[in-house]
Amino acid sequence: MNDWEILAQRVRWAGHEARNVEDLVRFAGAQKAGARVMEGVEKKLAEHNIGHLPTKLPTDSTRRVLLYSKEHHGVGYLLSLVHELALQEPADERNATVHLLDFALKEVTSLKLNADGRGVNRPWAPQA
């Protein structure tokens, strides 16, 4: 397995992972994070179904970026919806992404509240 495949496996398992740009540059076999190198990195990530935030990878090798698996049914899925929504044009008439994201976030919130039981972490919960 090469570095890209190992990275894809890790991100797919966890749903997301923060990495230094320097790591991605090294995976690409380069020494400096120039514009062309980063375009190649973006293509390699896409080939492995990995999304990234920010949507345009920086050329500063000390910056951290958030990678997420578009195949993950939890956090990766939420991040892919956020990414898709962020890239939509304001005039886009589609509401599907907003509805999907809203539904997914409500599910996550519901799970957290059910796990919490007493509502201690709810900002609207009355304090005892």
C-alpha positions as CSV (number, residue, x, y, z in Angstrom):
1,M,0.0,0.0,0.0
2,N,1.3,3.5,-0.8
3,D,0.9,6.6,1.4
4,W,-2.3,7.7,-0.4
5,E,-4.0,4.4,0.1
6,I,-3.0,4.3,3.8
7,L,-4.3,7.9,4.3
8,A,-7.5,7.0,2.5
9,Q,-8.0,3.9,4.7
10,R,-7.4,6.0,7.9
11,V,-9.7,8.8,6.9
12,R,-12.4,6.3,5.7
13,W,-12.2,4.5,9.1
14,A,-12.3,7.6,11.3
15,G,-14.5,9.8,9.0
16,H,-12.0,12.7,9.2
17,E,-8.5,13.6,10.0
18,A,-6.5,16.8,10.4
19,R,-3.1,16.8,8.6
20,N,-0.3,19.3,7.9
21,V,0.0,20.4,4.3
22,E,3.6,19.3,4.6
23,D,2.5,15.7,4.9
24,L,0.4,15.9,1.8
25,V,3.3,17.5,-0.1
26,R,5.5,14.7,0.9
27,F,3.0,12.1,-0.2
28,A,3.0,13.8,-3.6
29,G,6.7,13.3,-3.8
30,A,7.4,17.0,-3.7
31,Q,9.4,19.2,-1.3
32,K,7.5,22.5,-1.6
33,A,3.8,23.2,-1.5
34,G,3.5,25.2,-4.8
35,A,0.2,25.8,-6.6
36,R,0.8,22.9,-9.1
37,V,1.8,20.5,-6.3
38,M,-1.3,21.3,-4.4
39,E,-3.5,20.9,-7.5
40,G,-2.0,17.4,-7.8
41,V,-2.7,16.7,-4.1
42,E,-6.3,17.8,-4.6
43,K,-6.6,15.4,-7.5
44,K,-5.0,12.5,-5.5
45,L,-7.4,13.2,-2.6
46,A,-10.4,13.2,-5.0
47,E,-9.2,9.9,-6.6
48,H,-9.4,8.4,-3.1
49,N,-12.8,10.0,-2.4
50,I,-11.4,12.3,0.2
51,G,-12.7,15.8,0.6
52,H,-10.9,18.6,2.2
53,L,-11.5,21.9,4.1
54,P,-10.6,24.5,3.2
55,T,-11.9,23.9,-0.3
56,K,-8.7,25.2,-1.8
57,L,-5.7,23.7,-0.2
58,P,-3.2,26.3,1.0
59,T,0.4,26.4,-0.2
60,D,1.8,27.1,3.3
61,S,3.2,23.8,4.4
62,T,2.7,24.7,8.1
63,R,-1.0,25.0,7.7
64,R,-3.4,22.2,8.9
65,V,-6.3,21.0,6.7
66,L,-9.2,18.8,7.6
67,L,-9.6,15.8,5.4
68,Y,-12.9,13.8,5.4
69,S,-14.1,10.6,3.7
70,K,-17.0,11.0,1.4
71,E,-17.8,7.3,2.0
72,H,-18.1,7.7,5.8
73,H,-21.7,7.6,7.0
74,G,-21.1,9.8,10.1
75,V,-18.9,12.8,10.4
76,G,-17.5,12.4,6.9
77,Y,-21.0,12.6,5.4
78,L,-21.8,15.7,7.5
79,L,-18.6,17.4,6.3
80,S,-19.3,16.5,2.7
81,L,-22.7,18.1,3.0
82,V,-21.2,21.3,4.5
83,H,-18.6,21.4,1.8
84,E,-21.3,21.0,-0.9
85,L,-23.5,23.7,0.6
86,A,-20.5,26.1,1.0
87,L,-19.8,25.8,-2.8
88,Q,-23.4,26.3,-4.0
89,E,-24.2,29.5,-5.7
90,P,-26.6,31.7,-3.7
91,A,-29.0,31.7,-6.6
92,D,-29.1,27.9,-6.7
93,E,-32.8,26.9,-6.2
94,R,-32.0,23.5,-4.7
95,N,-32.8,23.0,-1.1
96,A,-32.0,19.3,-0.9
97,T,-28.5,19.8,0.6
98,V,-29.9,22.2,3.3
99,H,-32.6,19.6,4.2
100,L,-30.2,16.7,4.3
101,L,-27.7,18.6,6.5
102,D,-30.5,19.9,8.8
103,F,-31.8,16.3,9.2
104,A,-28.4,14.8,9.8
105,L,-27.5,17.5,12.4
106,K,-30.8,17.0,14.2
107,E,-30.1,13.2,14.4
108,V,-26.7,13.9,15.8
109,T,-28.2,16.3,18.4
110,S,-30.9,13.8,19.3
111,L,-28.3,11.1,19.8
112,K,-26.3,13.4,22.1
113,L,-29.3,14.4,24.1
114,N,-30.4,10.8,24.5
115,A,-27.0,9.8,25.7
116,D,-26.8,12.8,28.0
117,G,-30.2,11.8,29.6
118,R,-30.4,14.6,32.1
119,G,-29.8,17.4,29.6
120,V,-26.8,18.8,31.5
121,N,-25.1,19.9,28.3
122,R,-28.2,21.5,26.8
123,P,-27.9,25.3,27.0
124,W,-31.6,25.6,27.3
125,A,-32.0,23.1,30.1
126,P,-32.9,24.6,33.5
127,Q,-30.1,24.5,36.0
128,A,-30.6,22.5,39.2
